[in-house]
Amino acid sequence: MTLLITVFAAIISTVLWYTKPDGGMRMGALSLMFWGASLMWLVDAVVEYIELGAEYFTPSGADMLNDAYLGLSVVALGLVIWLVIVLLKDDKGRLRSKIK
């Protein structure tokens, strides 16, 4: 479930990055964070499949719910990090003009 959620987030952020000009929003950074997380969860899934075998495809409901919460929290953390990057870079100078 974590892999599925992060892959969807990576696809959505990549489509947004590709269809709209960057405009200082650093969508490329967001996309790379989500693709990195997706790659990490893919490696985790492969290793877990090697360990469990066919049991990997029959998770319990509690395990699926925990994985969904973990996937959503990873996406939320990625969005928070992206927001900090956007605010710190401040390409258009909007934040600096408000602070002065």
N, CA, C and O atoms as a MOPAC input file, in Angstrom:
PM7 MOZYME 1SCF
protein

 N      0.82000 1    -1.18800 1     0.00000 1
 C      0.00000 1     0.00000 1     0.00000 1
 C      0.87300 1     1.26400 1     0.00000 1
 O      0.53400 1     2.25200 1    -0.65100 1
 N      1.98400 1     1.23100 1     0.72300 1
 C      2.86900 1     2.39100 1     0.72800 1
 C      3.44600 1     2.62800 1    -0.66100 1
 O      3.55700 1     3.76800 1    -1.11000 1
 N      3.81100 1     1.54600 1    -1.33400 1
 C      4.34600 1     1.66400 1    -2.68900 1
 C      3.30400 1     2.26800 1    -3.62200 1
 O      3.61900 1     3.15500 1    -4.41500 1
 N      2.09100 1     1.80200 1    -3.53200 1
 C      1.02100 1     2.29100 1    -4.40000 1
 C      0.74400 1     3.77400 1    -4.17100 1
 O      0.58000 1     4.52900 1    -5.13000 1
 N      0.69000 1     4.18800 1    -2.92900 1
 C      0.39800 1     5.59300 1    -2.61300 1
 C      1.53000 1     6.49900 1    -3.08800 1
 O      1.27700 1     7.55400 1    -3.66800 1
 N      2.76700 1     6.09700 1    -2.84800 1
 C      3.87200 1     6.95700 1    -3.27300 1
 C      4.04100 1     6.97500 1    -4.78700 1
 O      4.45600 1     7.99100 1    -5.34600 1
 N      3.72800 1     5.87400 1    -5.45800 1
 C      3.78900 1     5.87900 1    -6.92300 1
 C      2.73300 1     6.82200 1    -7.48900 1
 O      3.01700 1     7.57000 1    -8.42500 1
 N      1.52400 1     6.79900 1    -6.94100 1
 C      0.48100 1     7.73500 1    -7.39700 1
 C      0.90900 1     9.18100 1    -7.15800 1
 O      0.71100 1    10.03800 1    -8.02000 1
 N      1.49500 1     9.45600 1    -5.99200 1
 C      1.97000 1    10.81100 1    -5.71300 1
 C      3.08200 1    11.20500 1    -6.67900 1
 O      3.13500 1    12.34900 1    -7.13100 1
 N      3.96400 1    10.27100 1    -6.99500 1
 C      5.05500 1    10.55100 1    -7.93300 1
 C      4.51700 1    10.82000 1    -9.33000 1
 O      4.98600 1    11.73200 1   -10.01100 1
 N      3.55100 1    10.04300 1    -9.75500 1
 C      2.97000 1    10.24500 1   -11.08600 1
 C      2.26000 1    11.58500 1   -11.16600 1
 O      2.42800 1    12.31800 1   -12.14100 1
 N      1.47100 1    11.91200 1   -10.15400 1
 C      0.74000 1    13.18900 1   -10.15700 1
 C      1.71200 1    14.36300 1   -10.14800 1
 O      1.53100 1    15.31900 1   -10.90200 1
 N      2.74400 1    14.30400 1    -9.30100 1
 C      3.70100 1    15.41300 1    -9.25000 1
 C      4.50500 1    15.51800 1   -10.54000 1
 O      4.85400 1    16.62300 1   -10.95700 1
 N      4.80400 1    14.39300 1   -11.17800 1
 C      5.53000 1    14.42800 1   -12.44900 1
 C      4.67500 1    15.02900 1   -13.55500 1
 O      5.16800 1    15.81400 1   -14.36500 1
 N      3.40200 1    14.66700 1   -13.59400 1
 C      2.50200 1    15.24100 1   -14.60000 1
 C      2.36400 1    16.74600 1   -14.38800 1
 O      2.37800 1    17.51000 1   -15.35200 1
 N      2.23200 1    17.17500 1   -13.13800 1
 C      2.14800 1    18.61400 1   -12.85600 1
 C      3.43700 1    19.33000 1   -13.24400 1
 O      3.39400 1    20.43100 1   -13.79300 1
 N      4.56600 1    18.72000 1   -12.96800 1
 C      5.85700 1    19.31700 1   -13.33000 1
 C      6.00800 1    19.40900 1   -14.84100 1
 O      6.53900 1    20.39300 1   -15.35500 1
 N      5.54500 1    18.39200 1   -15.55100 1
 C      5.73100 1    18.34200 1   -16.99500 1
 C      4.76900 1    19.26900 1   -17.73800 1
 O      5.14200 1    19.85500 1   -18.75400 1
 N      3.54800 1    19.40700 1   -17.24800 1
 C      2.54300 1    20.18700 1   -17.97900 1
 C      2.59400 1    21.67100 1   -17.68000 1
 O      2.17600 1    22.47700 1   -18.51100 1
 N      3.08700 1    22.05100 1   -16.53000 1
 C      3.12400 1    23.47200 1   -16.17000 1
 C      4.56500 1    23.93600 1   -16.05300 1
 O      5.41900 1    23.19100 1   -15.57100 1
 N      4.84500 1    25.15400 1   -16.48800 1
 C      6.20300 1    25.67500 1   -16.27000 1
 C      6.47100 1    25.79200 1   -14.77300 1
 O      5.55500 1    26.01900 1   -13.98200 1
 N      7.73000 1    25.63700 1   -14.39800 1
 C      8.08700 1    25.55700 1   -12.97400 1
 C      7.62400 1    26.78700 1   -12.20900 1
 O      6.98200 1    26.64600 1   -11.16800 1
 N      7.91900 1    27.95600 1   -12.67400 1
 C      7.42900 1    29.16700 1   -12.02400 1
 C      7.88300 1    29.33300 1   -10.58800 1
 O      7.20100 1    30.00400 1    -9.81300 1
 N      9.00800 1    28.74900 1   -10.20100 1
 C      9.50500 1    28.91000 1    -8.84200 1
 C      8.87700 1    27.96900 1    -7.83400 1
 O      9.14300 1    28.09100 1    -6.63900 1
 N      8.05700 1    27.03700 1    -8.27700 1
 C      7.38800 1    26.14200 1    -7.33800 1
 C      8.17500 1    24.86600 1    -7.05400 1
 O      7.76800 1    24.06700 1    -6.21100 1
 N      9.28700 1    24.66500 1    -7.74100 1
 C     10.17800 1    23.52800 1    -7.48900 1
 C      9.44900 1    22.17800 1    -7.57300 1
 O      9.66100 1    21.30200 1    -6.73500 1
 N      8.58900 1    22.01900 1    -8.58900 1
 C      7.86100 1    20.75900 1    -8.76200 1
 C      8.81000 1    19.60600 1    -9.08200 1
 O      8.51000 1    18.45300 1    -8.77300 1
 N      9.95200 1    19.91100 1    -9.69900 1
 C     10.92700 1    18.86700 1    -9.98100 1
 C     11.46600 1    18.23700 1    -8.70500 1
 O     11.67200 1    17.02500 1    -8.64400 1
 N     11.69100 1    19.05400 1    -7.69400 1
 C     12.17500 1    18.53200 1    -6.40900 1
 C     11.12600 1    17.63600 1    -5.76200 1
 O     11.45100 1    16.58500 1    -5.20900 1
 N      9.86900 1    18.05800 1    -5.83400 1
 C      8.78500 1    17.25200 1    -5.26600 1
 C      8.67000 1    15.92500 1    -5.99600 1
 O      8.50700 1    14.87300 1    -5.37700 1
 N      8.75600 1    15.98700 1    -7.30500 1
 C      8.67000 1    14.77400 1    -8.11100 1
 C      9.81200 1    13.81100 1    -7.78000 1
 O      9.58800 1    12.61000 1    -7.62800 1
 N     11.01500 1    14.32900 1    -7.67000 1
 C     12.15900 1    13.47300 1    -7.34400 1
 C     12.04800 1    12.86100 1    -5.94700 1
 O     12.44800 1    11.71600 1    -5.73800 1
 N     11.51100 1    13.61400 1    -5.00200 1
 C     11.32300 1    13.05100 1    -3.65500 1
 C     10.36100 1    11.87300 1    -3.68800 1
 O     10.61000 1    10.84000 1    -3.06700 1
 N      9.25600 1    12.03500 1    -4.42000 1
 C      8.27100 1    10.95400 1    -4.47300 1
 C      8.78500 1     9.75400 1    -5.26700 1
 O      8.50000 1     8.61300 1    -4.90400 1
 N      9.54500 1     9.99300 1    -6.35100 1
 C     10.11000 1     8.86500 1    -7.08700 1
 C     11.15600 1     8.14300 1    -6.24100 1
 O     11.26600 1     6.91900 1    -6.31000 1
 N     11.92000 1     8.88300 1    -5.45000 1
 C     12.88200 1     8.24800 1    -4.55000 1
 C     12.19800 1     7.38600 1    -3.50200 1
 O     12.64700 1     6.27900 1    -3.20400 1
 N     11.10300 1     7.90300 1    -2.94500 1
 C     10.34400 1     7.12200 1    -1.96900 1
 C      9.73800 1     5.88300 1    -2.62400 1
 O      9.70400 1     4.81100 1    -2.02000 1
 N      9.26100 1     6.02900 1    -3.85600 1
 C      8.68600 1     4.88400 1    -4.57200 1
 C      9.73300 1     3.80700 1    -4.81200 1
 O      9.45800 1     2.61600 1    -4.66400 1
 N     10.93900 1     4.23700 1    -5.18500 1
 C     12.01900 1     3.27500 1    -5.38900 1
 C     12.37100 1     2.56200 1    -4.08200 1
 O     12.62500 1     1.35800 1    -4.07000 1
 N     12.38200 1     3.31300 1    -2.99400 1
 C     12.67200 1     2.71100 1    -1.69300 1
 C     11.62500 1     1.65600 1    -1.32800 1
 O     11.97400 1     0.56900 1    -0.86700 1
 N     10.33600 1     1.97400 1    -1.53400 1
 C      9.27300 1     1.02400 1    -1.20900 1
 C      9.27700 1    -0.16800 1    -2.16200 1
 O      8.88300 1    -1.26700 1    -1.77500 1
 N      9.72500 1     0.03900 1    -3.42000 1
 C      9.81700 1    -1.07100 1    -4.35200 1
 C     10.88800 1    -2.06500 1    -3.88800 1
 O     10.66700 1    -3.27600 1    -3.92200 1
 N     12.01900 1    -1.56700 1    -3.46600 1
 C     13.07500 1    -2.44300 1    -2.94600 1
 C     12.58200 1    -3.16800 1    -1.69600 1
 O     12.85000 1    -4.35600 1    -1.51900 1
 N     11.86900 1    -2.45800 1    -0.83900 1
 C     11.30900 1    -3.07500 1     0.36100 1
 C     10.32900 1    -4.18800 1     0.00000 1
 O     10.32900 1    -5.24600 1     0.62900 1
 N      9.49500 1    -3.95200 1    -1.01100 1
 C      8.51800 1    -4.96300 1    -1.42300 1
 C      9.21500 1    -6.19600 1    -2.00200 1
 O      8.80500 1    -7.32500 1    -1.73300 1
 N     10.25700 1    -5.98300 1    -2.78700 1
 C     10.98500 1    -7.11900 1    -3.36800 1
 C     11.64700 1    -7.95100 1    -2.27100 1
 O     11.58100 1    -9.18000 1    -2.29600 1
 N     12.27700 1    -7.29200 1    -1.32000 1
 C     12.93000 1    -8.01400 1    -0.22400 1
 C     11.89300 1    -8.75100 1     0.61700 1
 O     12.12500 1    -9.89000 1     1.02200 1
 N     10.77000 1    -8.12500 1     0.88100 1
 C      9.72100 1    -8.79100 1     1.65800 1
 C      9.14100 1    -9.97600 1     0.90000 1
 O      8.81900 1   -11.00000 1     1.50200 1
 N      9.00600 1    -9.84600 1    -0.41600 1
 C      8.52800 1   -10.98000 1    -1.21600 1
 C      9.52500 1   -12.12800 1    -1.18700 1
 O      9.12900 1   -13.29100 1    -1.11900 1
 N     10.81000 1   -11.81400 1    -1.23600 1
 C     11.83000 1   -12.87100 1    -1.16100 1
 C     11.74600 1   -13.59000 1     0.17600 1
 O     11.92000 1   -14.80700 1     0.23300 1
 N     11.48100 1   -12.85600 1     1.25100 1
 C     11.40000 1   -13.45800 1     2.58300 1
 C     10.12200 1   -14.26200 1     2.78300 1
 O     10.16200 1   -15.36300 1     3.33200 1
 N      8.97100 1   -13.71400 1     2.33500 1
 C      7.67900 1   -14.33600 1     2.62600 1
 C      7.17300 1   -15.26400 1     1.52900 1
 O      6.41300 1   -16.19000 1     1.81400 1
 N      7.57000 1   -15.04100 1     0.30800 1
 C      7.05600 1   -15.85200 1    -0.78900 1
 C      5.61800 1   -15.48900 1    -1.11600 1
 O      5.28500 1   -14.30800 1    -1.21200 1
 N      4.77000 1   -16.48000 1    -1.28700 1
 C      3.37700 1   -16.25500 1    -1.69500 1
 C      2.55200 1   -15.57300 1    -0.60400 1
 O      1.52700 1   -14.96000 1    -0.90300 1
 N      2.98000 1   -15.67000 1     0.64500 1
 C      2.25300 1   -15.01500 1     1.74400 1
 C      2.25300 1   -13.49700 1     1.60300 1
 O      1.41300 1   -12.81500 1     2.19100 1
 N      3.18800 1   -12.97300 1     0.83000 1
 C      3.27100 1   -11.53300 1     0.62200 1
 C      1.98600 1   -10.98300 1     0.00100 1
 O      1.61600 1    -9.83700 1     0.25600 1
 N      1.31000 1   -11.79000 1    -0.80900 1
 C      0.12200 1   -11.32500 1    -1.51900 1
 C     -1.16600 1   -11.48700 1    -0.73000 1
 O     -2.23900 1   -11.18700 1    -1.25500 1
 N     -1.10000 1   -11.95000 1     0.51000 1
 C     -2.29200 1   -12.08200 1     1.34500 1
 C     -2.09000 1   -11.36700 1     2.67900 1
 O     -2.05100 1   -12.01800 1     3.72300 1
 N     -1.96100 1   -10.03800 1     2.66200 1
 C     -1.76500 1    -9.31600 1     3.93400 1
 C     -3.07400 1    -9.22100 1     4.71300 1
 O     -4.16300 1    -9.29800 1     4.14500 1
 N     -2.94000 1    -9.05600 1     6.00000 1
 C     -4.13200 1    -8.88100 1     6.82400 1
 C     -4.65000 1    -7.45300 1     6.66300 1
 O     -3.94800 1    -6.57100 1     6.16800 1
 N     -5.87700 1    -7.25200 1     7.08800 1
 C     -6.47600 1    -5.91300 1     6.99400 1
 C     -5.73200 1    -4.88800 1     7.82500 1
 O     -5.58200 1    -3.73700 1     7.41500 1
 N     -5.26300 1    -5.30800 1     8.99900 1
 C     -4.52100 1    -4.39100 1     9.86900 1
 C     -3.19700 1    -3.98400 1     9.23300 1
 O     -2.78000 1    -2.83100 1     9.34000 1
 N     -2.53900 1    -4.93300 1     8.57200 1
 C     -1.28000 1    -4.60800 1     7.89600 1
 C     -1.51100 1    -3.62900 1     6.75000 1
 O     -0.71600 1    -2.71200 1     6.54100 1
 N     -2.58900 1    -3.82200 1     6.01600 1
 C     -2.89300 1    -2.91600 1     4.90700 1
 C     -3.22200 1    -1.52000 1     5.41500 1
 O     -2.82700 1    -0.52700 1     4.80400 1
 N     -3.93800 1    -1.43900 1     6.52400 1
 C     -4.28000 1    -0.14300 1     7.11000 1
 C     -3.02600 1     0.57200 1     7.61700 1
 O     -2.86700 1     1.77500 1     7.40900 1
 N     -2.14300 1    -0.16400 1     8.27600 1
 C     -0.88300 1     0.42600 1     8.74200 1
 C     -0.03500 1     0.91000 1     7.57100 1
 O      0.56700 1     1.98200 1     7.63900 1
 N      0.01400 1     0.12900 1     6.50600 1
 C      0.76500 1     0.54000 1     5.32100 1
 C      0.15700 1     1.77700 1     4.67400 1
 O      0.88100 1     2.64300 1     4.18300 1
 N     -1.16900 1     1.86400 1     4.67100 1
 C     -1.82300 1     3.04200 1     4.09600 1
 C     -1.49600 1     4.28800 1     4.91500 1
 O     -1.20300 1     5.34300 1     4.35300 1
 N     -1.54600 1     4.16900 1     6.23500 1
 C     -1.18200 1     5.30600 1     7.08700 1
 C      0.27800 1     5.71000 1     6.86900 1
 O      0.59600 1     6.89800 1     6.82100 1
 N      1.15000 1     4.73300 1     6.74100 1
 C      2.55800 1     5.02700 1     6.50500 1
 C      2.75600 1     5.70800 1     5.15500 1
 O      3.53100 1     6.65800 1     5.04700 1
 N      2.06400 1     5.23200 1     4.13100 1
 C      2.16100 1     5.86000 1     2.81600 1
 C      1.66000 1     7.29100 1     2.81600 1
 O      2.28400 1     8.17000 1     2.22300 1
 N      0.53600 1     7.52900 1     3.47600 1
 C     -0.00200 1     8.89000 1     3.55700 1
 C      0.91000 1     9.80300 1     4.36400 1
 O      1.06000 1    10.98100 1     4.03900 1
 N      1.51700 1     9.26300 1     5.41300 1
 C      2.42500 1    10.09400 1     6.20500 1
 C      3.70500 1    10.41200 1     5.43100 1
 O      4.27000 1    11.49300 1     5.60000 1
 N      4.17000 1     9.49300 1     4.58900 1
 C      5.33800 1     9.76000 1     3.75200 1
 C      5.01900 1    10.85500 1     2.73900 1
 O      5.83800 1    11.74400 1     2.50800 1
 N      3.84400 1    10.79400 1     2.14000 1
 C      3.43200 1    11.83300 1     1.19100 1
 C      3.29700 1    13.17500 1     1.90500 1
 O      3.71800 1    14.20300 1     1.37500 1
 N      2.71700 1    13.17300 1     3.09300 1
 C      2.57100 1    14.42300 1     3.84900 1
 C      3.93800 1    14.99600 1     4.22500 1
 O      4.14800 1    16.20400 1     4.12100 1
 N      4.85200 1    14.15800 1     4.65400 1
 C      6.19600 1    14.62700 1     4.99200 1
 C      6.91000 1    15.17700 1     3.76000 1
 O      7.60000 1    16.19200 1     3.84700 1
 N      6.75000 1    14.52100 1     2.61900 1
 C      7.32700 1    15.02200 1     1.38100 1
 C      6.77200 1    16.38600 1     1.01000 1
 O      7.51200 1    17.25700 1     0.55200 1
 N      5.47600 1    16.57700 1     1.20500 1
 C      4.86400 1    17.87600 1     0.91600 1
 C      5.36000 1    18.96300 1     1.86500 1
 O      5.54800 1    20.10700 1     1.45200 1
 N      5.57400 1    18.61300 1     3.12900 1
 C      6.10200 1    19.58300 1     4.09300 1
 C      7.53100 1    19.98400 1     3.72300 1
 O      7.87700 1    21.16500 1     3.76000 1
 N      8.35300 1    19.00800 1     3.37000 1
 C      9.72800 1    19.31200 1     2.96200 1
 C      9.73200 1    20.17200 1     1.70900 1
 O     10.51900 1    21.11200 1     1.60600 1
 N      8.85500 1    19.85800 1     0.75100 1
 C      8.74700 1    20.64600 1    -0.47800 1
 C      8.32100 1    22.07600 1    -0.16200 1
 O      8.84700 1    23.01900 1    -0.75200 1
 N      7.37900 1    22.24900 1     0.75800 1
 C      6.92700 1    23.59100 1     1.14100 1
 C      8.07000 1    24.38700 1     1.76300 1
 O      8.21900 1    25.57500 1     1.47900 1
 N      8.86800 1    23.75800 1     2.59500 1
 C     10.02300 1    24.43500 1     3.19200 1
 C     11.01600 1    24.85200 1     2.10700 1
 O     11.55800 1    25.95600 1     2.15200 1
 N     11.25400 1    23.97700 1     1.13800 1
 C     12.15600 1    24.31700 1     0.03600 1
 C     11.63200 1    25.51100 1    -0.74400 1
 O     12.38800 1    26.43100 1    -1.05600 1
 N     10.34600 1    25.50100 1    -1.06000 1
 C      9.74700 1    26.60900 1    -1.82500 1
 C      9.84500 1    27.91600 1    -1.04000 1
 O     10.15400 1    28.96000 1    -1.61400 1
 N      9.58500 1    27.86500 1     0.26700 1
 C      9.64300 1    29.07900 1     1.07000 1
 C     11.07200 1    29.58700 1     1.24600 1
 O     11.30300 1    30.79600 1     1.26000 1
 N     12.02100 1    28.68100 1     1.37800 1
 C     13.40900 1    29.11100 1     1.55200 1
 C     14.00400 1    29.66900 1     0.27000 1
 O     14.76200 1    30.63800 1     0.31900 1
 N     13.68500 1    29.08900 1    -0.86400 1
 C     14.23100 1    29.57200 1    -2.14200 1
 C     13.58200 1    30.89500 1    -2.54000 1
 O     14.28800 1    31.81400 1    -2.95700 1
 N     12.28600 1    31.01600 1    -2.42600 1
 C     11.53100 1    32.26200 1    -2.65200 1
 C     12.00500 1    32.98300 1    -3.91600 1
 O     12.47700 1    34.11800 1    -3.84500 1
 N     11.87900 1    32.32300 1    -5.07500 1
 C     12.38500 1    32.85500 1    -6.33700 1
 C     11.75100 1    34.19500 1    -6.72700 1
 O     12.42100 1    35.05700 1    -7.29600 1
 N     10.49600 1    34.36400 1    -6.42900 1
 C      9.82000 1    35.59800 1    -6.83300 1
 C      9.94800 1    36.71300 1    -5.79500 1
 O      9.52800 1    37.84100 1    -6.05200 1
 N     10.51600 1    36.42000 1    -4.63800 1
 C     10.73600 1    37.43500 1    -3.61800 1
 C      9.49300 1    37.85400 1    -2.86100 1
 O      9.49100 1    38.89900 1    -2.21000 1
 N      8.45800 1    37.07700 1    -2.93000 1
 C      7.20500 1    37.43900 1    -2.25300 1
 C      7.34200 1    37.41400 1    -0.74300 1
 O      6.84900 1    38.30600 1    -0.05100 1
 N      8.01200 1    36.39300 1    -0.23400 1
 C      8.17100 1    36.28100 1     1.21400 1
 C      9.07600 1    37.38500 1     1.74900 1
 O      8.80300 1    37.94900 1     2.80900 1
 N     10.14400 1    37.69500 1     1.03100 1
 C     11.05200 1    38.76200 1     1.45800 1
 C     10.35500 1    40.11300 1     1.47600 1
 O     10.62700 1    40.94300 1     2.34300 1
 N      9.45800 1    40.33400 1     0.52400 1
 C      8.76600 1    41.63200 1     0.48200 1
 C      7.75800 1    41.74200 1     1.63400 1
 O      7.49500 1    42.84600 1     2.11000 1
 N      7.20900 1    40.65500 1     2.07300 1
 C      6.25200 1    40.66800 1     3.18900 1
 C      6.96100 1    40.84300 1     4.53400 1
 O      6.39900 1    41.43300 1     5.45700 1
 N      8.18000 1    40.34000 1     4.65000 1
 C      8.91900 1    40.41400 1     5.90000 1
 C      9.45500 1    41.80700 1     6.14400 1
 O      9.51000 1    42.24900 1     7.29200 1
 N      9.85500 1    42.51400 1     5.09200 1
 C     10.45700 1    43.84300 1     5.25700 1
 C      9.51100 1    44.85500 1     5.75500 1
 O      9.88600 1    46.01300 1     5.93800 1

